[in-house]
């Protein structure tokens, strides 16, 4: 059994449910849940509902527990990989069996001390709320400027970020 807490921060959790109508199978329903972690490991859990029996007239639910499903190759950034998966799922819309449960890209946390240093420097510095990149040429009250690193319209002036924009 794999342990969720032993694999770093969970970046994304997706799941796919399937109703099974094959009379030869012992189960009538299955759900696969995958989690993508900051250490590059991908864990999967399979939950099933067995067919009713004389001992369990309503059928029995069973979870096979978390198992290691895969690991990202060296050099692949887990956050970038998760962002790619999220983008693919959004692009497919309802044409996919997988659905996002929690996560997406991990939130970017910009330390308050970093913002204060930018203000004290006297330079016009802003920060991207999507990727954390700092960029010059931002007015103190800037909002939704285009980031030169990731292209998102999420750059805010340092002073604007400090007051909680």
N, CA, C and O atoms as a DFTB+ gen file, in Angstrom:
660 C
 N C O
     1  1       0.831      -1.191       0.000
     2  2       0.000       0.000       0.000
     3  2       0.870       1.248       0.000
     4  3       1.859       1.336       0.728
     5  1       0.496       2.177      -0.803
     6  2       1.176       3.468      -0.833
     7  2       0.458       4.418       0.122
     8  3      -0.740       4.283       0.370
     9  1       1.199       5.367       0.643
    10  2       0.656       6.322       1.592
    11  2       0.621       7.696       0.945
    12  3       1.646       8.179       0.462
    13  1      -0.553       8.336       0.929
    14  2      -0.677       9.645       0.288
    15  2       0.247      10.670       0.932
    16  3       0.913      11.429       0.228
    17  1       0.294      10.701       2.254
    18  2       1.062      11.728       2.959
    19  2       2.565      11.553       2.807
    20  3       3.316      12.485       3.096
    21  1       3.023      10.402       2.366
    22  2       4.461      10.159       2.223
    23  2       4.999      10.592       0.864
    24  3       6.180      10.394       0.577
    25  1       4.152      11.179       0.027
    26  2       4.562      11.504      -1.333
    27  2       4.531      12.989      -1.647
    28  3       4.356      13.372      -2.804
    29  1       4.697      13.817      -0.654
    30  2       4.723      15.257      -0.893
    31  2       3.326      15.830      -1.026
    32  3       2.339      15.210      -0.629
    33  1       3.263      17.013      -1.585
    34  2       1.997      17.727      -1.722
    35  2       1.193      17.140      -2.871
    36  3       1.734      16.872      -3.943
    37  1      -0.102      16.942      -2.643
    38  2      -0.982      16.455      -3.694
    39  2      -1.332      17.634      -4.600
    40  3      -1.912      18.621      -4.147
    41  1      -0.983      17.529      -5.862
    42  2      -1.211      18.610      -6.816
    43  2      -2.542      18.484      -7.544
    44  3      -3.157      19.492      -7.894
    45  1      -2.990      17.254      -7.775
    46  2      -4.205      17.032      -8.556
    47  2      -4.809      15.686      -8.178
    48  3      -4.097      14.716      -7.918
    49  1      -6.154      15.649      -8.154
    50  2      -6.868      14.387      -7.942
    51  2      -7.960      14.311      -8.999
    52  3      -8.788      15.215      -9.115
    53  1      -7.956      13.227      -9.770
    54  2      -8.973      13.009     -10.793
    55  2      -9.593      11.635     -10.583
    56  3      -8.989      10.760      -9.963
    57  1     -10.813      11.451     -11.110
    58  2     -11.448      10.138     -10.993
    59  2     -12.317       9.843     -12.199
    60  3     -12.770      10.742     -12.908
    61  1     -12.534       8.550     -12.409
    62  2     -13.395       8.073     -13.492
    63  2     -14.263       6.947     -12.941
    64  3     -13.761       5.991     -12.350
    65  1     -15.581       7.074     -13.144
    66  2     -16.518       6.043     -12.704
    67  2     -17.060       5.301     -13.911
    68  3     -17.233       5.874     -14.987
    69  1     -17.327       4.000     -13.711
    70  2     -17.833       3.168     -14.786
    71  2     -18.900       2.226     -14.254
    72  3     -18.687       1.532     -13.260
    73  1     -20.052       2.204     -14.921
    74  2     -21.070       1.190     -14.636
    75  2     -20.736      -0.018     -15.511
    76  3     -20.522       0.127     -16.715
    77  1     -20.692      -1.191     -14.918
    78  2     -20.292      -2.395     -15.653
    79  2     -21.517      -3.282     -15.832
    80  3     -22.141      -3.694     -14.855
    81  1     -21.856      -3.572     -17.081
    82  2     -23.057      -4.365     -17.378
    83  2     -22.733      -5.778     -17.838
    84  3     -23.643      -6.567     -18.094
    85  1     -21.466      -6.105     -17.946
    86  2     -21.037      -7.433     -18.397
    87  2     -21.440      -8.475     -17.355
    88  3     -20.963      -8.417     -16.222
    89  1     -22.320      -9.442     -17.717
    90  2     -22.768     -10.452     -16.742
    91  2     -21.658     -11.393     -16.266
    92  3     -21.791     -12.038     -15.226
    93  1     -20.577     -11.468     -17.021
    94  2     -19.455     -12.331     -16.648
    95  2     -18.596     -11.732     -15.533
    96  3     -17.872     -12.460     -14.854
    97  1     -18.672     -10.412     -15.337
    98  2     -17.853      -9.732     -14.333
    99  2     -18.518      -9.833     -12.960
   100  3     -19.742      -9.908     -12.852
   101  1     -17.696      -9.834     -11.922
   102  2     -18.195      -9.938     -10.545
   103  2     -18.573      -8.583      -9.957
   104  3     -19.120      -8.519      -8.856
   105  1     -18.289      -7.506     -10.676
   106  2     -18.592      -6.170     -10.169
   107  2     -19.595      -5.470     -11.084
   108  3     -19.697      -5.771     -12.274
   109  1     -20.340      -4.514     -10.487
   110  2     -21.321      -3.763     -11.265
   111  2     -20.923      -2.304     -11.437
   112  3     -21.505      -1.589     -12.252
   113  1     -19.932      -1.863     -10.670
   114  2     -19.502      -0.464     -10.709
   115  2     -18.037      -0.408     -10.298
   116  3     -17.591      -1.192      -9.460
   117  1     -17.291       0.521     -10.890
   118  2     -15.889       0.716     -10.524
   119  2     -15.556       2.204     -10.616
   120  3     -16.082       2.924     -11.464
   121  1     -14.664       2.648      -9.720
   122  2     -14.181       4.028      -9.756
   123  2     -12.674       3.998      -9.552
   124  3     -12.175       3.451      -8.569
   125  1     -11.955       4.598     -10.501
   126  2     -10.503       4.748     -10.382
   127  2     -10.229       6.191      -9.981
   128  3     -10.775       7.119     -10.578
   129  1      -9.391       6.379      -8.979
   130  2      -9.008       7.706      -8.511
   131  2      -7.496       7.807      -8.604
   132  3      -6.776       6.934      -8.120
   133  1      -7.014       8.883      -9.230
   134  2      -5.560       9.098      -9.349
   135  2      -5.184      10.404      -8.667
   136  3      -5.923      11.387      -8.707
   137  1      -4.015      10.385      -8.041
   138  2      -3.468      11.597      -7.448
   139  2      -2.061      11.808      -8.001
   140  3      -1.286      10.865      -8.162
   141  1      -1.758      13.073      -8.288
   142  2      -0.449      13.467      -8.793
   143  2       0.233      14.272      -7.693
   144  3      -0.348      15.219      -7.163
   145  1       1.467      13.898      -7.349
   146  2       2.154      14.485      -6.204
   147  2       3.400      15.272      -6.609
   148  3       3.955      15.094      -7.693
   149  1       3.815      16.149      -5.692
   150  2       4.953      17.037      -5.951
   151  2       6.273      16.288      -6.091
   152  3       7.228      16.843      -6.634
   153  1       6.357      15.050      -5.620
   154  2       7.589      14.282      -5.780
   155  2       7.619      13.493      -7.090
   156  3       8.530      12.697      -7.319
   157  1       6.613      13.718      -7.955
   158  2       6.584      13.067      -9.256
   159  2       5.882      11.723      -9.288
   160  3       5.812      11.094     -10.343
   161  1       5.359      11.267      -8.157
   162  2       4.672       9.977      -8.122
   163  2       3.187      10.148      -8.400
   164  3       2.573      11.150      -8.034
   165  1       2.630       9.138      -9.059
   166  2       1.207       9.094      -9.367
   167  2       0.651       7.859      -8.659
   168  3       1.101       6.739      -8.901
   169  1      -0.332       8.077      -7.781
   170  2      -0.953       6.980      -7.056
   171  2      -2.357       6.750      -7.597
   172  3      -3.004       7.678      -8.081
   173  1      -2.823       5.510      -7.514
   174  2      -4.171       5.187      -7.972
   175  2      -4.850       4.274      -6.972
   176  3      -4.223       3.408      -6.362
   177  1      -6.162       4.491      -6.817
   178  2      -6.985       3.656      -5.944
   179  2      -8.172       3.180      -6.760
   180  3      -8.755       3.950      -7.523
   181  1      -8.530       1.914      -6.601
   182  2      -9.680       1.350      -7.300
   183  2     -10.731       0.955      -6.272
   184  3     -10.461       0.183      -5.352
   185  1     -11.937       1.498      -6.441
   186  2     -13.082       1.143      -5.603
   187  2     -14.085       0.413      -6.493
   188  3     -14.294       0.799      -7.643
   189  1     -14.707      -0.643      -5.962
   190  2     -15.668      -1.425      -6.751
   191  2     -16.896      -1.751      -5.907
   192  3     -16.863      -1.694      -4.678
   193  1     -17.987      -2.097      -6.604
   194  2     -19.186      -2.629      -5.949
   195  2     -19.423      -4.009      -6.545
   196  3     -19.653      -4.151      -7.746
   197  1     -19.364      -5.021      -5.691
   198  2     -19.586      -6.388      -6.154
   199  2     -21.075      -6.648      -6.325
   200  3     -21.908      -5.981      -5.712
   201  1     -21.402      -7.630      -7.167
   202  2     -22.792      -8.015      -7.399
   203  2     -23.408      -8.533      -6.096
   204  3     -22.702      -9.057      -5.233
   205  1     -24.732      -8.381      -5.961
   206  2     -25.399      -8.918      -4.769
   207  2     -25.249     -10.441      -4.680
   208  3     -25.253     -11.151      -5.685
   209  1     -25.118     -10.907      -3.447
   210  2     -25.051     -12.345      -3.180
   211  2     -26.043     -12.661      -2.067
   212  3     -26.688     -11.760      -1.533
   213  1     -26.163     -13.917      -1.724
   214  2     -27.071     -14.274      -0.625
   215  2     -26.559     -13.722       0.709
   216  3     -27.350     -13.485       1.621
   217  1     -25.246     -13.516       0.829
   218  2     -24.679     -12.965       2.060
   219  2     -24.749     -11.438       2.089
   220  3     -24.901     -10.837       3.153
   221  1     -24.639     -10.827       0.935
   222  2     -24.693      -9.364       0.794
   223  2     -25.756      -9.031      -0.251
   224  3     -25.428      -8.842      -1.422
   225  1     -27.037      -8.956       0.159
   226  2     -28.109      -8.752      -0.827
   227  2     -28.039      -7.415      -1.577
   228  3     -28.585      -7.299      -2.674
   229  1     -27.382      -6.418      -1.005
   230  2     -27.250      -5.123      -1.687
   231  2     -25.936      -5.007      -2.460
   232  3     -25.697      -4.001      -3.128
   233  1     -25.107      -6.004      -2.375
   234  2     -23.790      -5.924      -2.981
   235  2     -22.814      -5.341      -1.973
   236  3     -23.226      -4.713      -0.997
   237  1     -21.536      -5.541      -2.201
   238  2     -20.516      -5.072      -1.259
   239  2     -19.600      -4.077      -1.952
   240  3     -19.153      -4.298      -3.078
   241  1     -19.326      -2.966      -1.250
   242  2     -18.352      -1.999      -1.730
   243  2     -16.979      -2.411      -1.201
   244  3     -16.851      -2.857      -0.060
   245  1     -15.953      -2.256      -2.045
   246  2     -14.609      -2.618      -1.626
   247  2     -13.605      -1.646      -2.243
   248  3     -13.750      -1.245      -3.398
   249  1     -12.599      -1.275      -1.476
   250  2     -11.528      -0.412      -1.967
   251  2     -10.222      -1.191      -1.920
   252  3      -9.878      -1.786      -0.899
   253  1      -9.506      -1.179      -3.024
   254  2      -8.230      -1.872      -3.087
   255  2      -7.078      -1.043      -2.530
   256  3      -5.946      -1.522      -2.476
   257  1      -7.349       0.191      -2.116
   258  2      -6.322       1.028      -1.496
   259  2      -5.403       1.684      -2.515
   260  3      -5.434       1.368      -3.705
   261  1      -4.586       2.605      -2.019
   262  2      -3.673       3.362      -2.881
   263  2      -2.474       2.529      -3.275
   264  3      -1.836       1.897      -2.433
   265  1      -2.174       2.532      -4.562
   266  2      -1.009       1.827      -5.102
   267  2      -0.236       2.801      -5.988
   268  3      -0.811       3.745      -6.530
   269  1       1.053       2.571      -6.132
   270  2       1.869       3.387      -7.027
   271  2       1.475       3.060      -8.461
   272  3       1.618       1.920      -8.904
   273  1       0.984       4.053      -9.181
   274  2       0.553       3.865     -10.563
   275  2       1.683       4.181     -11.533
   276  3       1.834       3.528     -12.565
   277  1       2.476       5.197     -11.186
   278  2       3.576       5.581     -12.063
   279  2       4.422       6.666     -11.437
   280  3       4.087       7.203     -10.381
   281  1       5.517       6.983     -12.092
   282  2       6.418       8.034     -11.626
   283  2       6.876       8.809     -12.843
   284  3       7.195       8.223     -13.878
   285  1       6.908      10.138     -12.720
   286  2       7.355      10.974     -13.826
   287  2       8.847      10.769     -14.081
   288  3       9.620      10.546     -13.150
   289  1       9.237      10.845     -15.336
   290  2      10.653      10.722     -15.685
   291  2      11.429      11.891     -15.108
   292  3      10.878      12.970     -14.886
   293  1      12.712      11.667     -14.868
   294  2      13.565      12.748     -14.363
   295  2      13.557      13.895     -15.354
   296  3      13.559      13.690     -16.568
   297  1      13.547      15.107     -14.816
   298  2      13.558      16.295     -15.651
   299  2      12.171      16.837     -15.984
   300  3      12.054      17.946     -16.505
   301  1      11.115      16.070     -15.689
   302  2       9.752      16.550     -15.934
   303  2       9.244      17.201     -14.658
   304  3       9.229      16.577     -13.597
   305  1       8.829      18.451     -14.764
   306  2       8.329      19.204     -13.626
   307  2       6.907      18.738     -13.299
   308  3       6.031      18.813     -14.160
   309  1       6.655      18.252     -12.062
   310  2       5.310      17.776     -11.703
   311  2       4.229      18.845     -11.867
   312  3       3.124      18.534     -12.312
   313  1       4.530      20.104     -11.514
   314  2       3.529      21.167     -11.648
   315  2       3.181      21.407     -13.113
   316  3       2.014      21.606     -13.451
   317  1       4.178      21.388     -13.975
   318  2       3.938      21.582     -15.407
   319  2       3.145      20.407     -15.981
   320  3       2.277      20.595     -16.834
   321  1       3.444      19.204     -15.514
   322  2       2.732      18.015     -15.975
   323  2       1.258      18.087     -15.570
   324  3       0.372      17.781     -16.367
   325  1       1.008      18.491     -14.331
   326  2      -0.361      18.627     -13.838
   327  2      -1.100      19.703     -14.641
   328  3      -2.262      19.517     -15.004
   329  1      -0.437      20.816     -14.915
   330  2      -1.059      21.878     -15.706
   331  2      -1.448      21.362     -17.091
   332  3      -2.499      21.725     -17.619
   333  1      -0.606      20.522     -17.671
   334  2      -0.881      19.945     -18.989
   335  2      -2.095      19.013     -18.931
   336  3      -2.938      19.026     -19.828
   337  1      -2.178      18.211     -17.876
   338  2      -3.309      17.297     -17.717
   339  2      -4.604      18.088     -17.550
   340  3      -5.619      17.766     -18.168
   341  1      -4.564      19.124     -16.711
   342  2      -5.751      19.954     -16.482
   343  2      -6.187      20.612     -17.789
   344  3      -7.377      20.638     -18.101
   345  1      -5.239      21.141     -18.549
   346  2      -5.568      21.776     -19.826
   347  2      -6.192      20.767     -20.789
   348  3      -7.156      21.089     -21.483
   349  1      -5.654      19.557     -20.835
   350  2      -6.211      18.516     -21.712
   351  2      -7.629      18.142     -21.292
   352  3      -8.502      17.968     -22.142
   353  1      -7.865      18.017     -19.981
   354  2      -9.204      17.666     -19.499
   355  2     -10.195      18.781     -19.812
   356  3     -11.332      18.507     -20.196
   357  1      -9.777      20.037     -19.651
   358  2     -10.662      21.155     -19.973
   359  2     -10.941      21.214     -21.475
   360  3     -12.057      21.532     -21.886
   361  1      -9.942      20.911     -22.287
   362  2     -10.110      20.942     -23.742
   363  2     -11.083      19.860     -24.212
   364  3     -11.859      20.082     -25.142
   365  1     -11.043      18.694     -23.572
   366  2     -11.925      17.594     -23.961
   367  2     -13.340      17.796     -23.449
   368  3     -14.288      17.262     -24.025
   369  1     -13.498      18.566     -22.364
   370  2     -14.831      18.832     -21.810
   371  2     -15.509      17.560     -21.353
   372  3     -14.981      16.843     -20.503
   373  1     -16.679      17.273     -21.911
   374  2     -17.446      16.097     -21.502
   375  2     -17.087      14.852     -22.295
   376  3     -17.691      13.799     -22.090
   377  1     -16.112      14.950     -23.201
   378  2     -15.718      13.809     -24.024
   379  2     -14.747      12.868     -23.323
   380  3     -14.217      11.958     -23.961
   381  1     -14.503      13.057     -22.050
   382  2     -13.568      12.205     -21.318
   383  2     -14.261      11.624     -20.092
   384  3     -15.176      12.232     -19.536
   385  1     -13.819      10.453     -19.684
   386  2     -14.394       9.834     -18.488
   387  2     -13.766      10.385     -17.209
   388  3     -14.320      10.199     -16.126
   389  1     -12.615      11.061     -17.317
   390  2     -11.907      11.582     -16.150
   391  2     -12.437      12.961     -15.778
   392  3     -12.709      13.796     -16.641
   393  1     -12.578      13.182     -14.467
   394  2     -13.065      14.456     -13.950
   395  2     -12.151      14.922     -12.825
   396  3     -11.674      14.117     -12.026
   397  1     -11.913      16.217     -12.770
   398  2     -11.070      16.777     -11.720
   399  2     -11.867      16.836     -10.426
   400  3     -12.981      17.358     -10.391
   401  1     -11.284      16.294      -9.364
   402  2     -11.919      16.316      -8.050
   403  2     -11.348      17.463      -7.224
   404  3     -12.094      18.307      -6.729
   405  1     -10.057      17.493      -7.079
   406  2      -9.402      18.594      -6.371
   407  2      -8.111      18.942      -7.078
   408  3      -7.523      18.123      -7.786
   409  1      -7.689      20.158      -6.874
   410  2      -6.376      20.544      -7.358
   411  2      -6.400      21.220      -8.692
   412  3      -7.331      21.946      -9.040
   413  1      -5.401      20.973      -9.395
   414  2      -5.051      21.713     -10.586
   415  2      -3.626      22.112     -10.317
   416  3      -2.908      21.414      -9.601
   417  1      -3.222      23.175     -10.856
   418  2      -1.870      23.598     -10.538
   419  2      -1.834      24.079      -9.098
   420  3      -2.805      24.653      -8.606
   421  1      -0.745      23.852      -8.438
   422  2      -0.608      24.262      -7.049
   423  2      -0.634      25.786      -6.961
   424  3      -0.157      26.471      -7.866
   425  1      -1.186      26.314      -5.877
   426  2      -1.239      27.769      -5.763
   427  2       0.153      28.366      -5.640
   428  3       1.052      27.772      -5.045
   429  1       0.312      29.546      -6.211
   430  2       1.584      30.261      -6.123
   431  2       1.517      31.144      -4.878
   432  3       0.590      31.937      -4.714
   433  1       2.500      30.996      -4.016
   434  2       2.552      31.795      -2.799
   435  2       3.733      32.745      -2.916
   436  3       4.884      32.324      -3.040
   437  1       3.426      34.026      -2.873
   438  2       4.466      35.042      -2.940
   439  2       4.609      35.617      -1.537
   440  3       3.684      36.228      -1.002
   441  1       5.767      35.411      -0.963
   442  2       6.023      35.842       0.420
   443  2       5.838      37.358       0.562
   444  3       6.209      38.128      -0.324
   445  1       5.264      37.763       1.684
   446  2       5.064      39.180       1.957
   447  2       6.401      39.914       2.025
   448  3       6.505      41.061       1.591
   449  1       7.423      39.253       2.570
   450  2       8.740      39.886       2.663
   451  2       9.312      40.179       1.275
   452  3      10.015      41.173       1.094
   453  1       9.017      39.321       0.296
   454  2       9.472      39.543      -1.077
   455  2       8.781      40.766      -1.679
   456  3       9.411      41.552      -2.387
   457  1       7.504      40.925      -1.399
   458  2       6.749      42.073      -1.891
   459  2       7.278      43.360      -1.260
   460  3       7.444      44.370      -1.943
   461  1       7.541      43.316       0.047
   462  2       8.052      44.503       0.750
   463  2       9.424      44.900       0.209
   464  3       9.701      46.086       0.030
   465  1      10.288      43.905      -0.054
   466  2      11.602      44.211      -0.635
   467  2      11.456      44.886      -1.994
   468  3      12.218      45.796      -2.322
   469  1      10.490      44.448      -2.778
   470  2      10.260      45.050      -4.097
   471  2       9.803      46.501      -3.953
   472  3      10.226      47.365      -4.721
   473  1       8.948      46.768      -2.979
   474  2       8.473      48.139      -2.752
   475  2       9.618      49.020      -2.281
   476  3       9.785      50.140      -2.764
   477  1      10.411      48.513      -1.335
   478  2      11.523      49.292      -0.775
   479  2      12.629      49.558      -1.798
   480  3      13.397      50.508      -1.647
   481  1      12.712      48.727      -2.834
   482  2      13.758      48.928      -3.833
   483  2      13.529      50.189      -4.660
   484  3      14.464      50.719      -5.262
   485  1      12.289      50.668      -4.692
   486  2      11.975      51.868      -5.457
   487  2      11.777      51.609      -6.935
   488  3      11.463      52.534      -7.684
   489  1      11.952      50.376      -7.372
   490  2      11.753      50.025      -8.775
   491  2      10.276      49.692      -8.993
   492  3       9.572      49.366      -8.037
   493  1       9.818      49.766     -10.184
   494  2       8.425      49.427     -10.520
   495  2       8.343      47.926     -10.773
   496  3       8.449      47.470     -11.911
   497  1       8.151      47.165      -9.697
   498  2       8.137      45.704      -9.803
   499  2       6.719      45.199      -9.550
   500  3       6.011      45.691      -8.670
   501  1       6.324      44.204     -10.345
   502  2       5.043      43.538     -10.168
   503  2       5.267      42.034     -10.112
   504  3       6.334      41.536     -10.471
   505  1       4.248      41.323      -9.658
   506  2       4.344      39.871      -9.521
   507  2       3.161      39.199     -10.206
   508  3       2.033      39.689     -10.156
   509  1       3.443      38.068     -10.847
   510  2       2.396      37.277     -11.498
   511  2       1.775      36.339     -10.469
   512  3       2.487      35.586      -9.804
   513  1       0.474      36.380     -10.339
   514  2      -0.220      35.505      -9.395
   515  2      -0.331      34.071      -9.915
   516  3      -0.637      33.160      -9.147
   517  1      -0.085      33.863     -11.208
   518  2      -0.166      32.523     -11.781
   519  2       1.140      31.737     -11.645
   520  3       1.123      30.552     -11.313
   521  1       2.276      32.404     -11.903
   522  2       3.555      31.667     -11.898
   523  2       4.561      32.196     -10.880
   524  3       5.578      31.547     -10.637
   525  1       4.298      33.385     -10.266
   526  2       5.199      33.934      -9.267
   527  2       6.338      34.764      -9.823
   528  3       7.168      35.258      -9.060
   529  1       6.396      34.928     -11.127
   530  2       7.471      35.684     -11.782
   531  2       7.391      37.156     -11.392
   532  3       6.302      37.729     -11.333
   533  1       8.555      37.774     -11.123
   534  2       8.583      39.218     -10.876
   535  2       8.987      39.900     -12.168
   536  3       9.832      39.404     -12.913
   537  1       8.369      41.048     -12.422
   538  2       8.666      41.722     -13.670
   539  2       8.714      43.227     -13.456
   540  3       7.950      43.793     -12.673
   541  1       9.640      43.859     -14.179
   542  2       9.818      45.309     -14.100
   543  2       8.776      46.017     -14.964
   544  3       8.124      45.409     -15.813
   545  1       8.639      47.318     -14.722
   546  2       7.767      48.137     -15.551
   547  2       6.309      48.088     -15.143
   548  3       5.430      48.351     -15.963
   549  1       6.035      47.755     -13.887
   550  2       4.655      47.692     -13.408
   551  2       4.394      48.860     -12.463
   552  3       5.145      49.079     -11.512
   553  1       3.340      49.597     -12.726
   554  2       2.969      50.687     -11.837
   555  2       2.534      50.108     -10.492
   556  3       2.129      48.948     -10.424
   557  1       2.613      50.893      -9.432
   558  2       2.229      50.387      -8.108
   559  2       0.798      49.854      -8.039
   560  3       0.524      48.906      -7.303
   561  1      -0.122      50.465      -8.810
   562  2      -1.525      50.024      -8.774
   563  2      -1.894      49.135      -9.968
   564  3      -3.070      49.012     -10.311
   565  1      -0.898      48.521     -10.593
   566  2      -1.139      47.672     -11.771
   567  2      -1.998      46.463     -11.396
   568  3      -1.853      45.885     -10.319
   569  1      -2.887      46.103     -12.305
   570  2      -3.736      44.915     -12.151
   571  2      -3.888      44.240     -13.504
   572  3      -4.099      44.901     -14.521
   573  1      -3.780      42.940     -13.505
   574  2      -4.026      42.113     -14.692
   575  2      -3.156      42.461     -15.893
   576  3      -3.621      42.405     -17.032
   577  1      -1.903      42.820     -15.650
   578  2      -0.959      43.013     -16.746
   579  2      -0.563      41.630     -17.262
   580  3      -0.685      40.635     -16.547
   581  1      -0.095      41.575     -18.491
   582  2       0.333      40.308     -19.081
   583  2       1.720      39.937     -18.570
   584  3       2.641      40.754     -18.577
   585  1       1.852      38.693     -18.128
   586  2       3.128      38.189     -17.607
   587  2       4.053      37.868     -18.778
   588  3       3.646      37.223     -19.744
   589  1       5.293      38.322     -18.682
   590  2       6.255      38.034     -19.745
   591  2       6.822      36.622     -19.638
   592  3       7.527      36.168     -20.539
   593  1       6.520      35.925     -18.543
   594  2       7.009      34.566     -18.368
   595  2       5.983      33.524     -18.823
   596  3       6.294      32.665     -19.648
   597  1       4.745      33.603     -18.279
   598  2       3.746      32.578     -18.594
   599  2       2.650      33.067     -19.528
   600  3       1.901      32.252     -20.066
   601  1       2.535      34.385     -19.738
   602  2       1.540      34.927     -20.653
   603  2       0.171      35.178     -20.043
   604  3      -0.724      35.684     -20.720
   605  1      -0.005      34.831     -18.773
   606  2      -1.299      35.052     -18.113
   607  2      -1.491      36.531     -17.797
   608  3      -0.518      37.252     -17.571
   609  1      -2.711      36.972     -17.782
   610  2      -3.029      38.360     -17.402
   611  2      -3.240      38.390     -15.899
   612  3      -4.365      38.541     -15.421
   613  1      -2.148      38.244     -15.157
   614  2      -2.243      38.119     -13.706
   615  2      -1.115      38.839     -12.979
   616  3      -0.785      38.478     -11.849
   617  1      -0.515      39.854     -13.608
   618  2       0.571      40.594     -12.960
   619  2      -0.027      41.792     -12.238
   620  3      -0.784      42.577     -12.809
   621  1       0.339      41.909     -10.955
   622  2      -0.122      43.003     -10.108
   623  2       1.094      43.762      -9.598
   624  3       2.150      43.175      -9.361
   625  1       0.936      45.071      -9.432
   626  2       1.999      45.869      -8.851
   627  2       2.236      45.436      -7.411
   628  3       1.318      44.964      -6.740
   629  1       3.475      45.597      -6.935
   630  2       3.817      45.143      -5.580
   631  2       2.941      45.815      -4.525
   632  3       2.460      45.148      -3.609
   633  1       2.727      47.120      -4.641
   634  2       1.906      47.835      -3.661
   635  2       0.464      47.325      -3.688
   636  3      -0.173      47.188      -2.644
   637  1      -0.033      47.050      -4.871
   638  2      -1.400      46.531      -5.018
   639  2      -1.522      45.155      -4.363
   640  3      -2.538      44.851      -3.738
   641  1      -0.494      44.332      -4.506
   642  2      -0.529      43.007      -3.883
   643  2      -0.480      43.106      -2.372
   644  3      -1.104      42.308      -1.672
   645  1       0.259      44.082      -1.866
   646  2       0.413      44.219      -0.419
   647  2      -0.907      44.587       0.247
   648  3      -1.177      44.164       1.371
   649  1      -1.726      45.369      -0.438
   650  2      -2.985      45.748       0.185
   651  2      -4.071      44.709      -0.079
   652  3      -5.223      44.920       0.299
   653  1      -3.734      43.610      -0.709
   654  2      -4.640      42.463      -0.827
   655  2      -5.513      42.441      -2.052
   656  3      -6.680      42.061      -1.960
   657  1      -5.010      42.823      -3.165
   658  2      -5.809      42.814      -4.398
   659  2      -6.202      41.417      -4.799
   660  3      -6.876      41.233      -5.813
